[in-house]
Amino acid sequence: MDKIIRATAGDGFIKMAVISATETVERARAIHNTSPTASAALGRTLCAASLMGQAQKEEKATLTIRINGGGPIGSVVAVSDCDGNVRGYVGDPSVDLPLRSDGKLNVGGAVGRDGMLTVSRDLGMREPYIGSVELLSGEIAEDVTRYLTESEQVPSACALGVLVDTDCTVRAAGGFIVQLMPGAEMEMIEKLEDNIFMMDQLTTILDEDGAEEIFAQVLKGFEYHLVGEYPVEYRCYCSRERIEEAISCIEKAELEEMAAEGKDVSASCQFCDAEYSFTPEELLAIAAKKIEEN
């Protein structure tokens, strides 16, 4: 079962959250038929969105991360609800690149570095809160770290990883965000930096030891307390009613023109690829409804 685990350390000056999301990212891979590189880009973004979205206190709040670095993969989008359940997609799921010189997937090359990472928080108010930063590397974790530190003014460190197996399925996926509260001493910061630098490879820990071991390595030398564990999954909220609502935004004349062709019209959800068909009669009914509402 995928989950987010939260902990505090250093007398409350350190807050940390770890996500284990192998099933979630594999579900995304299966839906979108992503290449290994695209699986890593989307999976890392889904993990970041889940960690940040689940941290929101407002009920029904949503958080969207959108990354566009000008690379061949196009936009990478992930949306989380307030419980950390996520959905997402990439512009071109088939993009795959040769491995980097260190043997790792070239996510930065696929995403690109000439662009922005944008976070939109919809708290149910009139306008969402939107913050953006220029991309640092396109590798996702470094860019999320920059966003949290610069845009939200919270000193942070983020690590995200997706391990793709030889059959292209997702073998392990997850990550962590550790943040320092106001008043944290420099010695505490340096200790955390050393721990993160010395820790084993993130996906190896997730694959071989589990999420709890990440706390042990990142918070080595600190007394820490686990404060909560929360299940998360890949979850789409699309429905026939929502797709019909989107179709109703089309001009009445265009709807009537589509119906006159005498063929069913299909629309698919970009997050889960579910397909919904509407007959010419249903299109005319939607057009008539627009007249009644006006």
C-alpha positions in Angstrom: 0.0 0.0 0.0 1.3 3.4 -0.9 1.6 5.9 1.9 2.9 9.2 3.2 4.6 9.1 6.6 5.3 12.3 8.6 7.7 12.9 11.4 9.2 15.7 13.5 12.7 16.0 14.9 15.1 18.4 16.6 12.6 19.6 19.2 10.1 20.5 16.4 12.5 22.5 14.3 12.6 19.8 11.6 9.5 18.5 9.8 9.9 15.6 7.4 7.5 13.7 5.1 8.3 10.5 3.2 6.2 9.0 0.4 6.3 5.4 -0.9 4.4 5.5 -4.2 5.4 2.5 -6.3 1.8 1.4 -7.0 0.7 4.9 -7.7 3.5 5.6 -10.3 3.0 2.1 -11.9 -0.7 2.9 -12.3 0.2 6.2 -14.0 2.7 4.3 -16.3 0.1 1.7 -17.2 -2.6 4.4 -18.0 -0.3 6.6 -20.1 2.0 3.9 -21.5 5.0 6.0 -20.6 8.6 5.3 -21.6 11.1 4.8 -18.8 12.3 8.4 -18.9 8.7 9.7 -19.0 7.7 7.4 -16.2 10.5 8.9 -14.1 9.5 12.5 -14.9 5.8 11.9 -14.2 6.5 9.7 -11.2 8.7 12.2 -9.5 6.2 15.0 -10.1 3.3 12.9 -8.8 5.3 12.2 -5.6 6.1 15.8 -5.1 2.5 16.9 -5.6 1.2 14.2 -3.2 3.6 15.3 -0.4 2.8 19.0 -0.9 -1.0 18.4 -1.4 -1.4 16.2 1.6 0.3 18.9 3.8 -2.6 21.3 3.1 -5.0 21.7 6.0 -8.0 23.0 4.1 -10.6 20.3 3.3 -11.2 19.8 -0.5 -8.1 21.9 -1.3 -6.2 20.8 -4.4 -2.6 21.4 -5.5 -1.3 21.3 -9.1 2.3 21.2 -10.2 3.0 22.1 -13.8 6.5 21.9 -15.3 7.4 23.0 -18.7 11.1 23.3 -19.5 11.0 23.3 -23.3 12.2 19.7 -23.6 10.8 17.1 -25.9 8.5 15.6 -23.2 6.4 18.8 -23.1 4.5 19.7 -20.0 4.5 17.5 -16.9 1.3 17.9 -14.8 0.4 16.4 -11.4 -2.7 17.2 -9.3 -3.1 16.2 -5.7 -6.2 16.4 -3.4 -5.8 17.3 0.3 -5.4 13.6 1.2 -2.4 13.2 -1.1 -4.2 11.2 -3.8 -2.8 12.2 -7.2 -3.3 12.1 -11.0 -1.2 13.4 -13.8 0.1 13.2 -17.4 3.0 14.2 -19.6 2.7 15.9 -23.0 4.5 13.1 -24.9 4.6 9.9 -22.9 6.7 8.1 -25.6 9.8 10.4 -25.3 12.8 8.4 -24.2 16.5 9.4 -24.1 19.8 7.6 -23.7 20.9 7.1 -20.1 23.2 9.8 -18.6 26.9 9.2 -18.2 26.2 8.1 -14.6 23.8 5.5 -15.8 20.7 7.3 -14.6 17.6 8.2 -16.6 17.9 11.6 -18.3 14.9 13.3 -16.9 16.5 16.7 -17.1 17.1 16.3 -20.8 13.5 15.2 -21.4 12.0 18.0 -19.4 14.4 20.7 -20.3 15.7 23.6 -18.2 14.4 26.6 -20.2 11.1 27.2 -18.4 9.1 27.3 -15.2 7.8 25.1 -12.3 4.4 26.5 -11.3 2.4 25.4 -8.2 -1.2 26.3 -8.0 -3.0 25.9 -4.7 -6.8 25.9 -4.9 -8.1 26.4 -1.3 -11.7 26.9 -2.3 -11.4 30.7 -2.4 -12.2 33.0 -5.3 -8.7 32.8 -6.8 -6.0 30.1 -6.4 -2.6 30.9 -5.0 0.0 30.6 -7.7 3.7 30.6 -7.3 6.5 30.0 -9.9 10.2 29.6 -10.1 12.6 29.2 -13.0 13.7 25.6 -13.5 17.1 24.8 -12.1 17.8 21.4 -13.7 14.6 19.8 -14.9 15.3 16.8 -12.7 12.2 17.7 -10.6 13.5 17.3 -7.0 16.0 20.2 -7.3 13.3 22.4 -8.9 10.8 21.6 -6.1 13.5 22.4 -3.5 14.0 25.7 -5.2 10.3 26.4 -5.3 9.8 25.7 -1.6 12.8 27.7 -0.5 12.3 30.7 -2.8 8.6 31.0 -3.4 7.2 29.7 -0.1 10.2 30.9 2.0 10.7 27.6 3.8 14.3 26.2 3.9 13.8 22.7 2.4 15.4 19.7 0.8 13.6 17.4 -1.6 14.6 14.0 -3.1 12.5 12.1 -5.5 13.2 8.8 -7.3 11.6 6.3 -9.7 13.3 2.9 -10.4 12.2 1.4 -13.7 12.6 -2.3 -14.0 14.0 -4.2 -17.1 10.4 -4.8 -18.3 9.7 -1.0 -18.1 7.4 -1.4 -15.1 8.0 0.7 -12.0 9.9 -1.2 -9.4 10.1 1.5 -6.8 9.0 5.1 -6.5 8.9 7.7 -3.7 10.8 10.6 -2.1 10.9 13.0 0.8 10.7 16.6 1.7 12.5 17.8 4.9 11.9 21.4 6.1 13.4 23.6 8.8 11.2 25.8 11.0 12.2 29.3 12.0 14.9 29.3 14.7 16.7 26.2 13.6 20.4 26.4 14.5 23.1 26.3 11.8 24.6 23.1 13.4 21.2 21.4 12.8 21.2 22.5 9.1 24.8 21.3 8.6 24.0 17.9 10.1 21.0 17.4 7.9 23.0 18.4 4.8 25.7 15.8 5.7 23.2 13.1 6.3 21.5 13.7 2.9 24.8 13.8 1.2 25.9 10.5 2.8 22.6 8.6 2.5 22.2 5.6 0.2 20.5 6.0 -3.2 16.9 6.8 -2.6 15.4 4.2 -4.9 17.7 1.5 -3.5 16.3 2.3 0.0 12.7 2.2 -1.2 13.3 -1.0 -3.1 15.3 -2.9 -0.5 14.5 -1.4 2.9 11.2 0.6 2.8 10.2 4.2 3.5 11.0 4.1 7.2 14.7 3.6 6.5 14.7 7.0 4.8 13.9 8.7 8.2 16.7 6.7 9.8 19.3 8.0 7.3 18.2 11.6 6.8 17.6 12.1 10.5 20.6 10.2 11.8 21.8 11.7 15.0 18.4 13.3 15.8 15.7 12.0 18.0 12.6 11.9 15.8 8.9 11.0 16.2 6.6 9.6 13.6 3.4 11.6 13.8 1.2 10.2 11.1 0.8 7.7 8.3 -1.6 8.3 5.4 -2.6 6.0 2.5 -2.4 7.5 -1.0 -3.2 6.3 -4.5 -3.6 7.3 -8.1 -7.1 8.7 -8.2 -9.0 10.4 -11.0 -12.2 12.3 -10.4 -13.5 12.3 -13.9 -17.1 11.3 -14.7 -19.6 11.5 -17.5 -21.2 14.5 -15.8 -17.9 16.4 -15.7 -17.2 15.7 -19.4 -20.7 16.8 -20.3 -20.0 20.0 -18.3 -16.9 20.6 -20.4 -18.7 19.9 -23.7 -21.4 22.4 -22.6 -18.8 25.1 -22.9 -18.8 24.6 -26.7 -20.8 27.2 -28.7 -24.4 26.1 -29.4 -23.9 26.4 -33.2 -20.8 24.2 -33.1 -22.6 21.5 -31.0 -25.4 21.5 -33.6 -22.9 21.2 -36.4 -21.3 18.2 -34.6 -24.7 16.5 -34.2 -25.6 17.1 -37.8 -22.7 14.9 -38.9 -24.7 12.0 -37.4 -21.8 10.4 -35.6 -21.1 9.8 -31.9 -18.5 12.2 -30.4 -16.0 10.8 -28.0 -14.0 12.6 -25.3 -11.3 11.1 -23.2 -9.9 12.2 -19.8 -6.3 13.3 -20.0 -5.6 12.0 -16.5 -6.9 8.4 -16.8 -7.7 7.9 -20.5 -11.3 7.0 -19.7 -13.5 7.6 -22.8 -17.0 9.0 -22.9 -19.2 8.9 -26.0 -22.1 11.2 -26.8 -24.7 10.5 -29.5 -26.0 13.3 -31.8 -29.2 13.3 -29.8 -27.3 13.9 -26.6 -25.3 16.8 -28.2 -28.5 18.4 -29.3 -29.9 18.0 -25.7 -26.7 19.8 -24.4 -27.2 22.6 -26.9 -30.9 22.9 -25.9 -29.9 23.1 -22.3 -27.6 26.0 -23.1 -30.5 27.9 -24.5 -32.6 27.2 -21.4 -29.8 28.4 -19.1 -29.4 31.6 -21.1 
